[in-house]
Amino acid sequence: QVQLVESGGGLVQPGGSLRLSCAASATIFSINDMGWYRQAPGKERELVATITRRGTTNYADSMKGRITISRDNAKNTVYLQMNNLKPEDTAVYYCNALTRSPAGAEFNAWGQGTQVTVSS
């Protein structure tokens, strides 16, 4: 099993910043790609950003230029720096990790989410 624990969410005003962290605890599984997704009430979960083990990044168009994803492989931790936040960024943000078993099978592990609320 893989445990993912998010932190750093909260209430900020429009234009404010937050830094989210996600620490992964793996047993016999290796962690490959990691990322952040978000989901607002009544909406589908959507991609925010992903990062490979080598550092290749991918960002949602709606947030590109305002966010930076990074990771520390030694700590199995992924970060999301968010700047110039907008009310439409309000959602529960979920940490995701693509994990690989010793047999080579891959699956997605999810954290329980951290609430981000952007409001004046």
Disulfide bonds with the S-S distance in Angstrom:
Cys22-Cys95 1.98
